[in-house]
């Protein structure tokens, strides 16, 4: 497989110190590796939120489904993210989406984003999943004074999209709401969304897919896709013959499986730090007791929230390599940012730090559509860091496409073939320069 990052990115080292493992009684399931020859109606490559939601949608319609994962369900970003359920899967401003794709399709996209939050809630309610849910919507904070007006504009976008009011909180009132930090100068509360434990969510989806009859295989990377009266998927110890194919690999995709992906997706590293549980006195000293999930206004944003057991979770972008040295440097950067944002917690240990790959598209919007050059094949990827919400939805969208139906808002802009990045196989080389510029902008 032609992948963009160092081999370390595709092993277990980045999740060695992941916090989520300690929150579940049973680890992520490890199914047998695929062997021999298997025949099915639908094959799915990838066992994260996208693939599991697609598998559930198909199996509940009565379809025969096989799911293959190179590691195991939930091993990738679905088992290691920050757990923020919210709209925001595009890397474009609303007005730019309208200009580029037209008002009608933009409206359908905004409806799809809202429906993606509803689908996560539907899964939680229907399957009675306990995922440590908290936060009423989410909060957006200004990392400097001149970003405050941008907060209000962001809130107004929400009102324009959904007709829902936002609440602006000036800096002097943030303390009263348990949002005390010298690093932030105002906030807006936005009404849609919540936070959850991502590993508990992916475990719940995995159990439900298995119960629905999906045949699951771990340690079964697809090494070649051939065509012979359908799709022939080669694994290290066998082949799977399927009439229809769904690809759900997102940031862990490769440039040659399928070749239509070559140069058209860009994995980006995201990193998370988690503290030990803090005492009530420590919480009071900092004055940050809100359980809201929060994002700041940086281009290379931070996302953070106080977890139910009073640990602080802090996530950040900006890392461009996956090596031992880079992991250590990024952890040090995360720790420095944590101490700047929460100076009264400088003494608080942060034993947990891990990372994973999100995925961007050159179109700057998610993709959920037909794979060019492959008949009866669909893919969904490119959630720009919003995969907890959009990935299950996009998986359901391509499952519906494979079934020849449309039951949810599915804008044409998500069906458009992914554009090629200008640097093609060398596109990752653009990240250091881009991130340097973003850091300059964020700190001017």
C-alpha positions as CSV (number, residue, x, y, z in Angstrom):
1,X,0.0,0.0,0.0
2,X,1.3,3.5,-0.9
3,X,0.8,5.5,2.2
4,X,2.0,9.0,3.0
5,X,3.3,8.8,6.5
6,X,6.1,7.1,8.3
7,X,5.5,3.4,9.2
8,X,5.1,4.4,12.8
9,X,1.8,6.1,12.0
10,X,0.3,2.7,11.0
11,X,1.3,0.8,14.1
12,X,0.3,0.9,17.8
13,X,2.9,3.3,19.0
14,X,0.8,6.5,18.6
15,X,-1.9,5.0,20.8
16,X,0.4,3.5,23.5
17,X,-0.7,6.0,26.1
18,X,-4.3,6.6,25.0
19,X,-6.7,7.4,27.8
20,X,-9.9,5.9,26.4
21,X,-8.6,2.3,26.9
22,X,-8.9,2.8,30.7
23,X,-12.6,3.8,30.4
24,X,-13.9,0.5,29.0
25,X,-14.2,-2.9,30.7
26,X,-13.4,-4.8,27.5
27,X,-10.9,-3.7,24.8
28,X,-11.8,-3.1,21.2
29,X,-12.8,-6.5,19.7
30,X,-10.2,-8.5,17.8
31,X,-11.9,-10.7,15.2
32,X,-10.2,-13.5,13.3
33,X,-8.1,-12.7,10.2
34,X,-9.7,-13.5,6.9
35,X,-8.6,-16.7,5.3
36,X,-9.7,-18.7,2.2
37,X,-12.3,-17.6,-0.2
38,X,-15.4,-15.7,0.9
39,X,-18.4,-14.6,-1.2
40,X,-20.8,-11.8,-0.2
41,X,-23.1,-9.2,-1.7
42,X,-21.4,-6.2,-0.1
43,X,-17.8,-5.8,1.1
44,X,-16.6,-2.9,3.2
45,X,-13.0,-1.9,3.7
46,X,-12.5,-0.1,7.0
47,X,-14.0,-0.7,10.4
48,X,-14.3,2.8,11.8
49,X,-17.5,4.9,12.2
50,X,-17.9,5.1,8.5
51,X,-17.6,1.4,7.8
52,X,-19.6,0.3,10.8
53,X,-22.5,2.7,10.1
54,X,-22.5,1.5,6.4
55,X,-22.4,-2.1,7.6
56,X,-25.3,-1.5,10.0
57,X,-27.4,0.3,7.3
58,X,-26.8,-2.5,4.8
59,X,-27.3,-5.4,7.3
60,X,-30.5,-3.9,8.7
61,X,-31.9,-3.9,5.1
62,X,-31.3,-7.6,4.9
63,X,-28.0,-7.5,3.0
64,X,-25.1,-9.9,3.3
65,X,-22.1,-7.9,4.4
66,X,-18.4,-8.6,5.0
67,X,-16.2,-6.0,6.8
68,X,-12.4,-6.1,6.5
69,X,-10.0,-4.0,8.6
70,X,-6.3,-3.9,8.4
71,X,-6.1,-3.8,12.2
72,X,-9.6,-4.1,13.8
73,X,-12.8,-2.1,14.2
74,X,-12.2,1.2,15.9
75,X,-8.4,1.0,15.7
76,X,-8.0,4.2,13.6
77,X,-9.3,7.7,14.3
78,X,-12.7,6.3,15.5
79,X,-11.1,4.9,18.7
80,X,-8.8,7.8,19.4
81,X,-10.5,11.1,18.7
82,X,-11.7,13.9,21.1
83,X,-15.3,12.9,21.0
84,X,-16.8,16.1,19.8
85,X,-20.2,15.7,18.1
86,X,-21.0,18.9,16.2
87,X,-21.6,20.3,12.7
88,X,-18.5,21.4,10.9
89,X,-17.1,18.8,8.5
90,X,-16.1,21.2,5.8
91,X,-13.0,23.5,5.6
92,X,-14.9,26.3,4.0
93,X,-16.9,29.2,5.3
94,X,-20.7,29.0,4.7
95,X,-20.7,31.9,2.3
96,X,-17.9,30.2,0.2
97,X,-19.9,27.0,0.1
98,X,-22.9,29.0,-1.2
99,X,-20.8,30.8,-3.8
100,X,-19.1,27.6,-5.1
101,X,-21.9,25.1,-5.0
102,X,-25.1,27.3,-5.2
103,X,-27.6,28.1,-2.5
104,X,-29.8,25.0,-3.1
105,X,-27.0,22.5,-2.7
106,X,-25.4,24.5,0.2
107,X,-28.8,24.3,2.0
108,X,-28.9,20.6,1.5
109,X,-25.3,20.3,2.9
110,X,-26.3,22.3,6.0
111,X,-29.3,20.0,6.4
112,X,-27.0,17.0,6.1
113,X,-24.7,18.3,8.8
114,X,-27.6,18.8,11.2
115,X,-28.9,15.3,10.2
116,X,-25.5,13.8,11.0
117,X,-25.8,15.0,14.7
118,X,-29.3,13.5,14.7
119,X,-28.0,10.2,13.4
120,X,-25.4,9.9,16.2
121,X,-28.2,10.6,18.7
122,X,-30.4,8.0,17.0
123,X,-27.7,5.4,17.4
124,X,-27.2,6.3,21.1
125,X,-30.9,6.1,21.8
126,X,-31.8,3.1,19.7
127,X,-29.0,1.0,20.9
128,X,-29.0,2.4,24.5
129,X,-25.3,3.2,24.3
130,X,-23.7,4.6,27.5
131,X,-21.0,6.9,26.1
132,X,-20.5,9.4,29.0
133,X,-22.4,12.1,27.1
134,X,-22.2,15.7,28.3
135,X,-22.1,19.3,27.0
136,X,-25.1,21.3,25.7
137,X,-24.0,22.1,22.2
138,X,-20.5,23.4,22.1
139,X,-18.6,26.6,22.9
140,X,-16.3,28.6,20.6
141,X,-13.7,30.9,22.3
142,X,-11.6,33.8,21.0
143,X,-7.8,33.2,21.5
144,X,-7.1,36.9,21.2
145,X,-9.1,40.2,21.5
146,X,-9.4,40.9,17.8
147,X,-11.0,37.5,17.3
148,X,-14.1,38.3,19.3
149,X,-16.0,39.8,16.4
150,X,-15.3,36.7,14.5
151,X,-17.0,34.7,17.2
152,X,-20.2,36.7,16.8
153,X,-20.0,36.2,13.0
154,X,-19.6,32.5,13.6
155,X,-22.6,32.5,15.8
156,X,-24.6,34.4,13.2
157,X,-23.8,31.7,10.7
158,X,-25.5,29.2,13.0
159,X,-28.5,31.4,13.2
160,X,-28.6,31.8,9.4
161,X,-28.2,28.0,8.9
162,X,-30.6,26.7,11.5
163,X,-32.7,29.6,12.8
164,X,-31.3,28.9,16.3
165,X,-30.0,31.6,18.6
166,X,-26.4,31.7,19.9
167,X,-25.3,33.1,23.2
168,X,-22.4,35.5,23.3
169,X,-20.4,35.6,26.5
170,X,-18.0,38.5,27.0
171,X,-14.7,37.9,28.8
172,X,-15.8,39.4,32.0
173,X,-18.7,37.0,32.3
174,X,-16.8,33.8,31.4
175,X,-15.6,33.3,35.0
176,X,-19.2,33.1,36.2
177,X,-19.8,30.2,33.7
178,X,-16.7,28.3,34.7
179,X,-14.7,29.3,31.6
180,X,-11.8,31.2,33.3
181,X,-8.6,31.3,31.3
182,X,-6.2,34.2,30.6
183,X,-5.9,32.9,27.1
184,X,-9.5,33.6,26.0
185,X,-11.3,36.9,25.4
186,X,-14.9,35.9,24.8
187,X,-17.1,32.9,23.9
188,X,-20.2,31.9,22.0
189,X,-22.4,29.0,23.0
190,X,-23.8,27.1,20.0
191,X,-26.8,24.9,20.5
192,X,-26.2,21.8,18.3
193,X,-24.0,19.0,19.5
194,X,-22.5,17.3,22.6
195,X,-19.5,15.3,23.7
196,X,-19.0,11.6,24.1
197,X,-16.5,8.9,24.8
198,X,-15.4,7.9,21.3
199,X,-14.2,4.4,22.2
200,X,-17.5,3.5,23.9
201,X,-19.3,4.8,20.8
202,X,-17.3,2.7,18.4
203,X,-17.6,-0.4,20.7
204,X,-21.4,0.1,20.7
205,X,-21.5,0.3,16.9
206,X,-19.3,-2.7,16.5
207,X,-21.5,-4.9,18.7
208,X,-24.6,-3.8,16.9
209,X,-23.1,-4.5,13.4
210,X,-22.0,-7.9,14.6
211,X,-25.4,-8.6,16.1
212,X,-27.0,-7.5,12.8
213,X,-25.1,-10.3,11.0
214,X,-22.1,-8.5,9.6
215,X,-19.1,-10.8,9.1
216,X,-16.2,-9.0,10.7
217,X,-12.5,-9.7,10.0
218,X,-9.5,-8.1,11.8
219,X,-5.8,-8.1,10.6
220,X,-7.1,-8.4,7.1
221,X,-5.6,-5.6,5.0
222,X,-6.8,-5.5,1.4
223,X,-3.6,-5.7,-0.7
224,X,-5.2,-5.7,-4.2
225,X,-8.6,-4.9,-5.7
226,X,-9.3,-6.8,-9.0
227,X,-12.4,-7.0,-11.2
228,X,-13.9,-10.4,-12.2
229,X,-17.7,-10.3,-12.4
230,X,-17.7,-8.0,-9.4
231,X,-14.9,-7.1,-7.0
232,X,-12.1,-9.5,-5.9
233,X,-10.4,-8.3,-2.7
234,X,-7.1,-9.9,-2.0
235,X,-6.1,-10.3,1.7
236,X,-2.8,-11.8,2.9
237,X,-4.5,-15.2,3.4
238,X,-7.4,-15.2,1.0
239,X,-9.8,-13.4,-1.3
240,X,-13.3,-11.9,-0.9
241,X,-15.6,-11.8,-3.9
242,X,-18.3,-9.1,-3.6
243,X,-20.9,-7.7,-6.0
244,X,-20.6,-4.3,-4.5
245,X,-17.7,-2.5,-2.6
246,X,-17.7,0.3,0.0
247,X,-14.4,1.9,1.0
248,X,-14.2,3.6,4.4
249,X,-10.6,4.2,5.2
250,X,-10.4,8.0,5.6
251,X,-7.0,9.1,7.0
252,X,-5.7,5.6,6.8
253,X,-6.3,5.3,3.0
254,X,-3.6,4.6,0.4
255,X,-2.8,6.0,-3.0
256,X,-3.2,2.7,-4.8
257,X,-6.2,1.0,-3.2
258,X,-8.1,2.2,-5.2
259,X,-6.0,4.1,-7.7
260,X,-8.8,6.7,-7.9
261,X,-7.6,7.9,-4.5
262,X,-4.1,8.8,-5.7
263,X,-3.3,12.4,-4.8
264,X,-6.9,13.1,-3.7
265,X,-6.9,12.9,0.1
266,X,-4.5,14.3,2.6
267,X,-4.0,12.8,6.1
268,X,-3.2,15.3,8.9
269,X,-2.1,14.4,12.3
270,X,-4.2,15.3,15.3
271,X,-2.9,14.9,18.9
272,X,-4.6,14.7,22.3
273,X,-3.3,15.1,25.9
274,X,-5.3,14.2,29.0
275,X,-4.6,15.0,32.6
276,X,-5.0,13.0,35.8
277,X,-8.4,13.6,37.6
278,X,-8.3,16.9,39.4
279,X,-9.7,17.7,42.9
280,X,-12.5,20.2,43.6
281,X,-9.9,22.6,45.0
282,X,-7.8,22.4,41.8
283,X,-10.9,23.0,39.7
284,X,-11.8,26.0,41.9
285,X,-8.3,27.4,41.7
286,X,-8.4,27.6,37.9
287,X,-12.1,28.5,37.7
288,X,-12.7,26.2,34.8
289,X,-15.5,23.9,35.9
290,X,-17.7,24.0,32.8
291,X,-18.2,20.6,31.1
292,X,-18.8,22.3,27.7
293,X,-16.8,21.0,24.8
294,X,-14.8,23.9,23.5
295,X,-12.9,24.9,20.3
296,X,-10.7,28.0,20.0
297,X,-10.4,30.5,17.1
298,X,-6.9,29.5,16.0
299,X,-6.5,28.3,12.5
300,X,-4.5,25.4,14.0
301,X,-7.3,25.0,16.6
302,X,-7.3,23.6,20.0
303,X,-10.2,21.5,21.2
304,X,-10.7,20.7,24.8
305,X,-13.2,19.7,27.5
306,X,-13.3,18.8,31.1
307,X,-14.3,15.1,31.2
308,X,-16.9,13.8,33.6
309,X,-14.2,12.6,36.1
310,X,-12.5,16.1,36.1
311,X,-9.7,15.3,33.7
312,X,-8.9,17.9,31.1
313,X,-8.6,16.8,27.5
314,X,-6.7,19.0,25.1
315,X,-6.3,18.3,21.4
316,X,-4.3,20.2,18.8
317,X,-3.1,20.2,15.2
318,X,0.2,21.2,13.7
319,X,2.3,18.0,13.7
320,X,3.7,17.0,10.3
321,X,5.6,13.7,11.0
322,X,5.1,10.5,13.0
323,X,8.5,9.7,14.5
324,X,9.6,9.2,18.1
325,X,11.3,12.6,18.1
326,X,8.2,14.3,16.7
327,X,5.9,12.6,19.1
328,X,8.0,13.9,22.0
329,X,8.1,17.4,20.5
330,X,4.4,17.5,19.9
331,X,3.7,16.3,23.4
332,X,5.9,19.1,24.8
333,X,4.1,21.6,22.6
334,X,0.7,20.4,23.9
335,X,1.9,20.6,27.5
336,X,3.2,24.1,27.0
337,X,-0.1,25.2,25.5
338,X,-2.0,23.5,28.4
339,X,0.0,25.5,30.9
340,X,-0.5,28.7,29.1
341,X,-4.3,28.2,28.9
342,X,-4.7,26.9,32.4
343,X,-1.8,28.3,34.5
344,X,-3.2,27.1,37.9
345,X,-2.9,23.6,36.6
346,X,0.9,23.7,35.8
347,X,1.5,21.2,38.5
348,X,-1.1,18.7,37.2
349,X,0.4,15.6,35.5
350,X,-0.6,14.6,32.0
351,X,0.1,10.9,31.7
352,X,-1.9,10.4,28.5
353,X,-0.9,11.6,25.1
354,X,-1.7,10.0,21.7
355,X,-2.3,10.8,18.1
356,X,-4.1,9.8,14.9
357,X,-4.8,10.8,11.3
358,X,-7.7,12.9,10.2
359,X,-8.3,13.5,6.5
360,X,-8.8,16.5,4.2
361,X,-9.9,16.7,0.6
362,X,-8.9,19.3,-2.0
363,X,-12.6,20.0,-2.5
364,X,-12.6,21.1,1.2
365,X,-15.9,19.2,1.8
366,X,-16.5,15.6,2.7
367,X,-16.8,13.0,0.0
368,X,-19.5,10.4,-0.1
369,X,-20.0,9.1,-3.6
370,X,-19.1,6.7,-6.4
371,X,-15.5,5.7,-6.9
372,X,-14.4,6.8,-10.4
373,X,-13.3,3.9,-12.5
374,X,-14.9,1.2,-10.4
375,X,-18.3,0.0,-11.1
376,X,-20.6,-0.6,-8.1
377,X,-18.1,0.9,-5.7
378,X,-18.6,3.8,-3.3
379,X,-16.4,5.6,-0.8
380,X,-16.7,8.1,2.0
381,X,-13.9,10.1,3.6
382,X,-12.5,13.6,4.2
383,X,-14.3,14.9,7.3
384,X,-11.7,17.6,8.2
385,X,-11.6,16.6,11.9
386,X,-15.4,16.3,12.2
387,X,-15.6,12.6,11.7
388,X,-17.3,11.6,15.0
389,X,-20.4,13.2,13.5
390,X,-20.1,13.1,9.7
391,X,-18.4,9.7,9.4
392,X,-21.4,7.6,10.6
393,X,-23.7,9.8,8.4
394,X,-21.4,9.5,5.3
395,X,-21.3,5.7,5.9
396,X,-25.1,5.6,5.9
397,X,-25.1,7.7,2.7
398,X,-22.9,5.4,0.7
399,X,-24.8,2.4,2.0
400,X,-28.0,3.9,0.7
401,X,-26.3,4.6,-2.7
402,X,-25.2,0.9,-2.8
403,X,-28.9,-0.1,-2.1
404,X,-30.1,2.3,-4.8
405,X,-32.0,4.6,-2.5
406,X,-31.8,8.0,-0.9
407,X,-33.3,8.3,2.6
408,X,-31.2,11.2,4.0
409,X,-30.1,14.7,2.8
410,X,-27.2,14.0,0.4
411,X,-25.9,17.1,-1.3
412,X,-24.3,16.9,-4.8
413,X,-21.2,18.6,-3.5
414,X,-20.4,15.5,-1.4
415,X,-20.9,13.2,-4.5
416,X,-18.5,15.2,-6.7
417,X,-15.2,13.3,-7.5
418,X,-12.3,14.4,-5.2
419,X,-10.0,16.9,-6.9
420,X,-6.3,16.0,-7.1
421,X,-4.0,18.0,-4.8
422,X,-1.5,20.1,-6.8
423,X,1.6,18.2,-5.5
424,X,0.1,14.8,-6.1
425,X,2.2,12.1,-4.4
426,X,4.3,14.9,-2.7
427,X,1.3,16.8,-1.3
428,X,2.3,16.1,2.3
429,X,5.3,18.4,1.6
430,X,2.9,21.4,1.7
431,X,2.1,20.9,5.3
432,X,5.2,22.3,7.0
433,X,4.9,25.6,5.1
434,X,1.2,25.8,5.6
435,X,1.4,25.1,9.3
436,X,4.2,27.6,9.8
437,X,2.0,30.3,8.1
438,X,-1.0,29.3,10.3
439,X,1.1,29.5,13.4
440,X,2.3,33.0,12.4
441,X,-1.3,34.1,11.8
442,X,-2.5,32.6,15.1
443,X,0.2,34.4,17.1
444,X,0.3,37.8,15.4
